[in-house]
């Protein structure tokens, strides 16, 4: 799993926990619907920290909470 996939999975997981759609998340976070859709559909490779922070604000969690999962703890280094 790469970082983009881990971010996408985490967003989907958090939306399910809160019983909201990805489109609702885009509205409450102020991130465009196309950007959120690109992230969750694995079309976005370089997801900015500012974007993740906005999504976290919309989900009412800290950025630390977002990344505190096993998927992020076990990511291997990506070499391009």
Gaussian input, Z-matrix of N, CA and C with variables (Angstrom, degrees):
# hf/3-21g

backbone

0 1
 N
 C     1     B1
 C     2     B2     1     A1
 N     3     B3     2     A2     1     D1
 C     4     B4     3     A3     2     D2
 C     5     B5     4     A4     3     D3
 N     6     B6     5     A5     4     D4
 C     7     B7     6     A6     5     D5
 C     8     B8     7     A7     6     D6
 N     9     B9     8     A8     7     D7
 C    10    B10     9     A9     8     D8
 C    11    B11    10    A10     9     D9
 N    12    B12    11    A11    10    D10
 C    13    B13    12    A12    11    D11
 C    14    B14    13    A13    12    D12
 N    15    B15    14    A14    13    D13
 C    16    B16    15    A15    14    D14
 C    17    B17    16    A16    15    D15
 N    18    B18    17    A17    16    D16
 C    19    B19    18    A18    17    D17
 C    20    B20    19    A19    18    D18
 N    21    B21    20    A20    19    D19
 C    22    B22    21    A21    20    D20
 C    23    B23    22    A22    21    D21
 N    24    B24    23    A23    22    D22
 C    25    B25    24    A24    23    D23
 C    26    B26    25    A25    24    D24
 N    27    B27    26    A26    25    D25
 C    28    B28    27    A27    26    D26
 C    29    B29    28    A28    27    D27
 N    30    B30    29    A29    28    D28
 C    31    B31    30    A30    29    D29
 C    32    B32    31    A31    30    D30
 N    33    B33    32    A32    31    D31
 C    34    B34    33    A33    32    D32
 C    35    B35    34    A34    33    D33
 N    36    B36    35    A35    34    D34
 C    37    B37    36    A36    35    D35
 C    38    B38    37    A37    36    D36
 N    39    B39    38    A38    37    D37
 C    40    B40    39    A39    38    D38
 C    41    B41    40    A40    39    D39
 N    42    B42    41    A41    40    D40
 C    43    B43    42    A42    41    D41
 C    44    B44    43    A43    42    D42
 N    45    B45    44    A44    43    D43
 C    46    B46    45    A45    44    D44
 C    47    B47    46    A46    45    D45
 N    48    B48    47    A47    46    D46
 C    49    B49    48    A48    47    D47
 C    50    B50    49    A49    48    D48
 N    51    B51    50    A50    49    D49
 C    52    B52    51    A51    50    D50
 C    53    B53    52    A52    51    D51
 N    54    B54    53    A53    52    D52
 C    55    B55    54    A54    53    D53
 C    56    B56    55    A55    54    D54
 N    57    B57    56    A56    55    D55
 C    58    B58    57    A57    56    D56
 C    59    B59    58    A58    57    D57
 N    60    B60    59    A59    58    D58
 C    61    B61    60    A60    59    D59
 C    62    B62    61    A61    60    D60
 N    63    B63    62    A62    61    D61
 C    64    B64    63    A63    62    D62
 C    65    B65    64    A64    63    D63
 N    66    B66    65    A65    64    D64
 C    67    B67    66    A66    65    D65
 C    68    B68    67    A67    66    D66
 N    69    B69    68    A68    67    D67
 C    70    B70    69    A69    68    D68
 C    71    B71    70    A70    69    D69
 N    72    B72    71    A71    70    D70
 C    73    B73    72    A72    71    D71
 C    74    B74    73    A73    72    D72
 N    75    B75    74    A74    73    D73
 C    76    B76    75    A75    74    D74
 C    77    B77    76    A76    75    D75
 N    78    B78    77    A77    76    D76
 C    79    B79    78    A78    77    D77
 C    80    B80    79    A79    78    D78
 N    81    B81    80    A80    79    D79
 C    82    B82    81    A81    80    D80
 C    83    B83    82    A82    81    D81
 N    84    B84    83    A83    82    D82
 C    85    B85    84    A84    83    D83
 C    86    B86    85    A85    84    D84
 N    87    B87    86    A86    85    D85
 C    88    B88    87    A87    86    D86
 C    89    B89    88    A88    87    D87
 N    90    B90    89    A89    88    D88
 C    91    B91    90    A90    89    D89
 C    92    B92    91    A91    90    D90
 N    93    B93    92    A92    91    D91
 C    94    B94    93    A93    92    D92
 C    95    B95    94    A94    93    D93
 N    96    B96    95    A95    94    D94
 C    97    B97    96    A96    95    D95
 C    98    B98    97    A97    96    D96
 N    99    B99    98    A98    97    D97
 C   100   B100    99    A99    98    D98
 C   101   B101   100   A100    99    D99
 N   102   B102   101   A101   100   D100
 C   103   B103   102   A102   101   D101
 C   104   B104   103   A103   102   D102
 N   105   B105   104   A104   103   D103
 C   106   B106   105   A105   104   D104
 C   107   B107   106   A106   105   D105
 N   108   B108   107   A107   106   D106
 C   109   B109   108   A108   107   D107
 C   110   B110   109   A109   108   D108
 N   111   B111   110   A110   109   D109
 C   112   B112   111   A111   110   D110
 C   113   B113   112   A112   111   D111
 N   114   B114   113   A113   112   D112
 C   115   B115   114   A114   113   D113
 C   116   B116   115   A115   114   D114
 N   117   B117   116   A116   115   D115
 C   118   B118   117   A117   116   D116
 C   119   B119   118   A118   117   D117
 N   120   B120   119   A119   118   D118
 C   121   B121   120   A120   119   D119
 C   122   B122   121   A121   120   D120
 N   123   B123   122   A122   121   D121
 C   124   B124   123   A123   122   D122
 C   125   B125   124   A124   123   D123
 N   126   B126   125   A125   124   D124
 C   127   B127   126   A126   125   D125
 C   128   B128   127   A127   126   D126
 N   129   B129   128   A128   127   D127
 C   130   B130   129   A129   128   D128
 C   131   B131   130   A130   129   D129
 N   132   B132   131   A131   130   D130
 C   133   B133   132   A132   131   D131
 C   134   B134   133   A133   132   D132
 N   135   B135   134   A134   133   D133
 C   136   B136   135   A135   134   D134
 C   137   B137   136   A136   135   D135
 N   138   B138   137   A137   136   D136
 C   139   B139   138   A138   137   D137
 C   140   B140   139   A139   138   D138
 N   141   B141   140   A140   139   D139
 C   142   B142   141   A141   140   D140
 C   143   B143   142   A142   141   D141
 N   144   B144   143   A143   142   D142
 C   145   B145   144   A144   143   D143
 C   146   B146   145   A145   144   D144
 N   147   B147   146   A146   145   D145
 C   148   B148   147   A147   146   D146
 C   149   B149   148   A148   147   D147
 N   150   B150   149   A149   148   D148
 C   151   B151   150   A150   149   D149
 C   152   B152   151   A151   150   D150
 N   153   B153   152   A152   151   D151
 C   154   B154   153   A153   152   D152
 C   155   B155   154   A154   153   D153
 N   156   B156   155   A155   154   D154
 C   157   B157   156   A156   155   D155
 C   158   B158   157   A157   156   D156
 N   159   B159   158   A158   157   D157
 C   160   B160   159   A159   158   D158
 C   161   B161   160   A160   159   D159
 N   162   B162   161   A161   160   D160
 C   163   B163   162   A162   161   D161
 C   164   B164   163   A163   162   D162
 N   165   B165   164   A164   163   D163
 C   166   B166   165   A165   164   D164
 C   167   B167   166   A166   165   D165
 N   168   B168   167   A167   166   D166
 C   169   B169   168   A168   167   D167
 C   170   B170   169   A169   168   D168
 N   171   B171   170   A170   169   D169
 C   172   B172   171   A171   170   D170
 C   173   B173   172   A172   171   D171
 N   174   B174   173   A173   172   D172
 C   175   B175   174   A174   173   D173
 C   176   B176   175   A175   174   D174
 N   177   B177   176   A176   175   D175
 C   178   B178   177   A177   176   D176
 C   179   B179   178   A178   177   D177
 N   180   B180   179   A179   178   D178
 C   181   B181   180   A180   179   D179
 C   182   B182   181   A181   180   D180
 N   183   B183   182   A182   181   D181
 C   184   B184   183   A183   182   D182
 C   185   B185   184   A184   183   D183
 N   186   B186   185   A185   184   D184
 C   187   B187   186   A186   185   D185
 C   188   B188   187   A187   186   D186
 N   189   B189   188   A188   187   D187
 C   190   B190   189   A189   188   D188
 C   191   B191   190   A190   189   D189
 N   192   B192   191   A191   190   D190
 C   193   B193   192   A192   191   D191
 C   194   B194   193   A193   192   D192
 N   195   B195   194   A194   193   D193
 C   196   B196   195   A195   194   D194
 C   197   B197   196   A196   195   D195
 N   198   B198   197   A197   196   D196
 C   199   B199   198   A198   197   D197
 C   200   B200   199   A199   198   D198
 N   201   B201   200   A200   199   D199
 C   202   B202   201   A201   200   D200
 C   203   B203   202   A202   201   D201
 N   204   B204   203   A203   202   D202
 C   205   B205   204   A204   203   D203
 C   206   B206   205   A205   204   D204
 N   207   B207   206   A206   205   D205
 C   208   B208   207   A207   206   D206
 C   209   B209   208   A208   207   D207
 N   210   B210   209   A209   208   D208
 C   211   B211   210   A210   209   D209
 C   212   B212   211   A211   210   D210
 N   213   B213   212   A212   211   D211
 C   214   B214   213   A213   212   D212
 C   215   B215   214   A214   213   D213
 N   216   B216   215   A215   214   D214
 C   217   B217   216   A216   215   D215
 C   218   B218   217   A217   216   D216
 N   219   B219   218   A218   217   D217
 C   220   B220   219   A219   218   D218
 C   221   B221   220   A220   219   D219
 N   222   B222   221   A221   220   D220
 C   223   B223   222   A222   221   D221
 C   224   B224   223   A223   222   D222
 N   225   B225   224   A224   223   D223
 C   226   B226   225   A225   224   D224
 C   227   B227   226   A226   225   D225
 N   228   B228   227   A227   226   D226
 C   229   B229   228   A228   227   D227
 C   230   B230   229   A229   228   D228
 N   231   B231   230   A230   229   D229
 C   232   B232   231   A231   230   D230
 C   233   B233   232   A232   231   D231
 N   234   B234   233   A233   232   D232
 C   235   B235   234   A234   233   D233
 C   236   B236   235   A235   234   D234
 N   237   B237   236   A236   235   D235
 C   238   B238   237   A237   236   D236
 C   239   B239   238   A238   237   D237

   B1=1.4431
   B2=1.5217
   B3=1.3176
   B4=1.4621
   B5=1.5320
   B6=1.3079
   B7=1.4614
   B8=1.5250
   B9=1.3220
   B10=1.4587
   B11=1.5237
   B12=1.3202
   B13=1.4667
   B14=1.5190
   B15=1.3266
   B16=1.4609
   B17=1.5294
   B18=1.3278
   B19=1.4594
   B20=1.5296
   B21=1.3129
   B22=1.4652
   B23=1.5245
   B24=1.3215
   B25=1.4605
   B26=1.5171
   B27=1.3312
   B28=1.4661
   B29=1.5247
   B30=1.3171
   B31=1.4686
   B32=1.5208
   B33=1.3118
   B34=1.4603
   B35=1.5274
   B36=1.3203
   B37=1.4680
   B38=1.5312
   B39=1.3232
   B40=1.4591
   B41=1.5299
   B42=1.3125
   B43=1.4687
   B44=1.5274
   B45=1.3274
   B46=1.4652
   B47=1.5222
   B48=1.3368
   B49=1.4665
   B50=1.5234
   B51=1.3256
   B52=1.4601
   B53=1.5266
   B54=1.3261
   B55=1.4626
   B56=1.5358
   B57=1.3411
   B58=1.4613
   B59=1.5275
   B60=1.3021
   B61=1.4599
   B62=1.5264
   B63=1.3077
   B64=1.4576
   B65=1.5262
   B66=1.3300
   B67=1.4630
   B68=1.5249
   B69=1.3269
   B70=1.4661
   B71=1.5246
   B72=1.3310
   B73=1.4553
   B74=1.5208
   B75=1.3183
   B76=1.4640
   B77=1.5250
   B78=1.3138
   B79=1.4638
   B80=1.5248
   B81=1.3339
   B82=1.4698
   B83=1.5238
   B84=1.3253
   B85=1.4650
   B86=1.5267
   B87=1.3084
   B88=1.4592
   B89=1.5128
   B90=1.3284
   B91=1.4659
   B92=1.5260
   B93=1.3126
   B94=1.4615
   B95=1.5210
   B96=1.3159
   B97=1.4605
   B98=1.5205
   B99=1.3162
   B100=1.4612
   B101=1.5281
   B102=1.3238
   B103=1.4694
   B104=1.5163
   B105=1.3275
   B106=1.4709
   B107=1.5252
   B108=1.3211
   B109=1.4658
   B110=1.5237
   B111=1.3178
   B112=1.4685
   B113=1.5296
   B114=1.3235
   B115=1.4680
   B116=1.5174
   B117=1.3260
   B118=1.4707
   B119=1.5269
   B120=1.3141
   B121=1.4659
   B122=1.5272
   B123=1.3290
   B124=1.4683
   B125=1.5301
   B126=1.3234
   B127=1.4599
   B128=1.5328
   B129=1.3371
   B130=1.4671
   B131=1.5167
   B132=1.3035
   B133=1.4688
   B134=1.5085
   B135=1.3111
   B136=1.4643
   B137=1.5256
   B138=1.3135
   B139=1.4533
   B140=1.5234
   B141=1.3148
   B142=1.4589
   B143=1.5175
   B144=1.3006
   B145=1.4602
   B146=1.5267
   B147=1.3128
   B148=1.4615
   B149=1.5276
   B150=1.3241
   B151=1.4604
   B152=1.5223
   B153=1.3140
   B154=1.4614
   B155=1.5264
   B156=1.3341
   B157=1.4659
   B158=1.5217
   B159=1.3208
   B160=1.4622
   B161=1.5261
   B162=1.3290
   B163=1.4604
   B164=1.5290
   B165=1.3119
   B166=1.4685
   B167=1.5235
   B168=1.3220
   B169=1.4653
   B170=1.5221
   B171=1.3250
   B172=1.4618
   B173=1.5223
   B174=1.3215
   B175=1.4648
   B176=1.5278
   B177=1.3249
   B178=1.4605
   B179=1.5274
   B180=1.3384
   B181=1.4597
   B182=1.5260
   B183=1.3118
   B184=1.4635
   B185=1.5267
   B186=1.2971
   B187=1.4589
   B188=1.5333
   B189=1.3325
   B190=1.4673
   B191=1.5226
   B192=1.3291
   B193=1.4692
   B194=1.5316
   B195=1.3253
   B196=1.4592
   B197=1.5270
   B198=1.3256
   B199=1.4618
   B200=1.5266
   B201=1.3234
   B202=1.4645
   B203=1.5314
   B204=1.3081
   B205=1.4606
   B206=1.5255
   B207=1.3044
   B208=1.4657
   B209=1.5295
   B210=1.3296
   B211=1.4704
   B212=1.5235
   B213=1.3228
   B214=1.4660
   B215=1.5210
   B216=1.3188
   B217=1.4657
   B218=1.5219
   B219=1.3088
   B220=1.4680
   B221=1.5270
   B222=1.3279
   B223=1.4640
   B224=1.5193
   B225=1.2976
   B226=1.4549
   B227=1.5224
   B228=1.3148
   B229=1.4606
   B230=1.5227
   B231=1.3179
   B232=1.4526
   B233=1.5123
   B234=1.3006
   B235=1.4652
   B236=1.5253
   B237=1.3080
   B238=1.4668
   B239=1.4915
   A1=108.50
   A2=116.13
   A3=119.54
   A4=109.56
   A5=116.65
   A6=121.66
   A7=112.08
   A8=117.89
   A9=121.06
   A10=111.33
   A11=116.14
   A12=120.30
   A13=111.08
   A14=117.01
   A15=120.94
   A16=111.15
   A17=117.07
   A18=120.95
   A19=109.78
   A20=117.24
   A21=120.92
   A22=111.09
   A23=116.83
   A24=120.74
   A25=111.62
   A26=116.30
   A27=120.10
   A28=110.78
   A29=117.64
   A30=120.95
   A31=109.94
   A32=117.10
   A33=120.86
   A34=110.58
   A35=116.37
   A36=121.81
   A37=111.11
   A38=116.46
   A39=120.85
   A40=111.98
   A41=116.83
   A42=120.00
   A43=110.49
   A44=116.45
   A45=119.99
   A46=110.93
   A47=117.09
   A48=121.29
   A49=111.39
   A50=116.77
   A51=121.54
   A52=112.73
   A53=115.13
   A54=121.45
   A55=111.84
   A56=114.82
   A57=120.18
   A58=108.75
   A59=115.43
   A60=120.29
   A61=109.38
   A62=115.08
   A63=120.75
   A64=109.34
   A65=117.02
   A66=120.19
   A67=111.37
   A68=117.24
   A69=120.59
   A70=109.82
   A71=116.80
   A72=120.39
   A73=110.59
   A74=117.71
   A75=119.44
   A76=110.71
   A77=116.78
   A78=120.87
   A79=111.36
   A80=117.50
   A81=119.65
   A82=113.02
   A83=116.62
   A84=119.27
   A85=113.24
   A86=117.05
   A87=119.71
   A88=113.97
   A89=116.43
   A90=122.03
   A91=106.69
   A92=116.85
   A93=118.63
   A94=111.56
   A95=114.41
   A96=120.90
   A97=111.06
   A98=116.88
   A99=119.69
   A100=111.43
   A101=117.18
   A102=120.24
   A103=110.78
   A104=117.21
   A105=120.36
   A106=110.10
   A107=117.17
   A108=120.23
   A109=111.43
   A110=117.42
   A111=120.44
   A112=110.89
   A113=116.77
   A114=120.21
   A115=110.38
   A116=117.38
   A117=119.67
   A118=112.61
   A119=117.24
   A120=120.99
   A121=112.63
   A122=116.13
   A123=123.53
   A124=113.34
   A125=116.29
   A126=119.77
   A127=111.47
   A128=116.58
   A129=120.73
   A130=108.53
   A131=116.86
   A132=120.79
   A133=112.60
   A134=116.91
   A135=121.01
   A136=109.50
   A137=115.29
   A138=121.37
   A139=107.49
   A140=115.97
   A141=120.31
   A142=113.54
   A143=115.48
   A144=121.93
   A145=110.26
   A146=117.95
   A147=121.20
   A148=109.98
   A149=117.12
   A150=121.17
   A151=110.51
   A152=117.07
   A153=120.19
   A154=110.32
   A155=117.56
   A156=121.05
   A157=110.95
   A158=117.82
   A159=121.18
   A160=110.74
   A161=116.50
   A162=120.18
   A163=110.19
   A164=116.85
   A165=121.36
   A166=110.53
   A167=116.91
   A168=120.36
   A169=110.37
   A170=116.67
   A171=120.76
   A172=112.62
   A173=115.91
   A174=121.34
   A175=112.28
   A176=116.35
   A177=123.48
   A178=111.97
   A179=114.58
   A180=121.01
   A181=108.16
   A182=115.55
   A183=119.33
   A184=108.96
   A185=115.15
   A186=119.71
   A187=110.07
   A188=116.13
   A189=120.15
   A190=110.54
   A191=117.00
   A192=120.79
   A193=111.10
   A194=115.67
   A195=119.89
   A196=110.55
   A197=115.87
   A198=120.09
   A199=114.44
   A200=118.80
   A201=121.39
   A202=111.45
   A203=116.09
   A204=121.31
   A205=108.73
   A206=114.79
   A207=120.52
   A208=111.51
   A209=117.10
   A210=119.59
   A211=111.87
   A212=117.53
   A213=120.07
   A214=111.70
   A215=116.92
   A216=119.82
   A217=112.06
   A218=117.36
   A219=120.48
   A220=113.84
   A221=117.38
   A222=119.77
   A223=110.50
   A224=114.32
   A225=119.42
   A226=109.23
   A227=114.98
   A228=120.12
   A229=109.50
   A230=115.21
   A231=120.64
   A232=109.36
   A233=116.45
   A234=121.87
   A235=107.92
   A236=115.59
   A237=119.67
   A238=110.39
   D1=136.66
   D2=176.82
   D3=-102.12
   D4=175.11
   D5=-175.50
   D6=-61.84
   D7=-40.21
   D8=179.64
   D9=-62.47
   D10=-41.87
   D11=178.06
   D12=-66.18
   D13=-40.47
   D14=179.38
   D15=-64.17
   D16=-41.37
   D17=178.12
   D18=-64.08
   D19=-45.15
   D20=179.48
   D21=-59.81
   D22=-46.89
   D23=179.50
   D24=-61.31
   D25=-40.25
   D26=-178.60
   D27=-66.77
   D28=-41.22
   D29=178.42
   D30=-62.01
   D31=-46.99
   D32=179.88
   D33=-61.39
   D34=-43.76
   D35=178.83
   D36=-59.06
   D37=-47.06
   D38=-178.35
   D39=-67.18
   D40=-36.53
   D41=176.62
   D42=-64.62
   D43=-42.77
   D44=178.42
   D45=-62.56
   D46=-43.18
   D47=179.19
   D48=-59.00
   D49=-34.35
   D50=-176.76
   D51=-96.78
   D52=0.41
   D53=179.92
   D54=56.35
   D55=45.29
   D56=175.45
   D57=-125.35
   D58=157.08
   D59=177.07
   D60=-86.01
   D61=164.37
   D62=175.39
   D63=-62.35
   D64=-36.85
   D65=178.75
   D66=-65.68
   D67=-37.95
   D68=175.95
   D69=-64.37
   D70=-40.42
   D71=177.35
   D72=-59.31
   D73=-41.86
   D74=179.83
   D75=-62.15
   D76=-38.36
   D77=179.98
   D78=-66.67
   D79=-47.63
   D80=-175.38
   D81=-76.62
   D82=-18.51
   D83=-179.27
   D84=-98.09
   D85=-15.95
   D86=-178.41
   D87=79.75
   D88=16.47
   D89=176.17
   D90=-99.89
   D91=135.25
   D92=-176.36
   D93=-59.02
   D94=147.51
   D95=-179.93
   D96=-58.41
   D97=-39.54
   D98=-179.19
   D99=-64.89
   D100=-37.25
   D101=178.46
   D102=-65.63
   D103=-47.35
   D104=179.90
   D105=-63.23
   D106=-42.45
   D107=177.63
   D108=-62.27
   D109=-40.88
   D110=177.34
   D111=-61.74
   D112=-39.01
   D113=179.53
   D114=-65.19
   D115=-52.34
   D116=-174.21
   D117=-73.27
   D118=-19.47
   D119=177.35
   D120=-97.93
   D121=13.29
   D122=174.85
   D123=61.57
   D124=30.90
   D125=176.20
   D126=-98.67
   D127=-10.77
   D128=179.24
   D129=-102.20
   D130=122.07
   D131=-179.27
   D132=-93.36
   D133=-39.88
   D134=-176.59
   D135=-113.92
   D136=90.48
   D137=-177.83
   D138=-88.48
   D139=121.91
   D140=-176.58
   D141=-73.19
   D142=151.40
   D143=178.22
   D144=-63.12
   D145=-36.63
   D146=178.78
   D147=-62.01
   D148=-41.11
   D149=178.11
   D150=-64.16
   D151=-45.20
   D152=179.05
   D153=-62.94
   D154=-39.63
   D155=178.50
   D156=-62.60
   D157=-41.85
   D158=177.79
   D159=-62.62
   D160=-41.79
   D161=178.28
   D162=-64.01
   D163=-41.06
   D164=177.29
   D165=-61.53
   D166=-42.77
   D167=177.75
   D168=-59.93
   D169=-42.87
   D170=177.88
   D171=-64.35
   D172=-33.14
   D173=178.65
   D174=-85.58
   D175=-5.44
   D176=-179.55
   D177=60.39
   D178=45.55
   D179=174.52
   D180=-133.12
   D181=162.46
   D182=176.03
   D183=-82.53
   D184=161.18
   D185=177.49
   D186=-64.80
   D187=-30.55
   D188=176.35
   D189=-64.05
   D190=-43.61
   D191=178.20
   D192=-61.44
   D193=-36.58
   D194=-179.79
   D195=-59.60
   D196=-43.85
   D197=-174.49
   D198=-89.84
   D199=-4.44
   D200=-178.60
   D201=-83.38
   D202=68.02
   D203=176.19
   D204=-137.57
   D205=162.16
   D206=179.89
   D207=-60.95
   D208=-38.08
   D209=-179.92
   D210=-56.87
   D211=-40.58
   D212=-179.73
   D213=-77.54
   D214=-31.98
   D215=179.54
   D216=-68.27
   D217=-26.71
   D218=-174.29
   D219=-106.59
   D220=9.90
   D221=178.22
   D222=-64.38
   D223=138.96
   D224=175.02
   D225=-92.12
   D226=158.35
   D227=179.11
   D228=-62.23
   D229=136.12
   D230=177.35
   D231=-99.97
   D232=125.60
   D233=176.95
   D234=-110.94
   D235=131.07
   D236=-177.98
   D237=-108.95

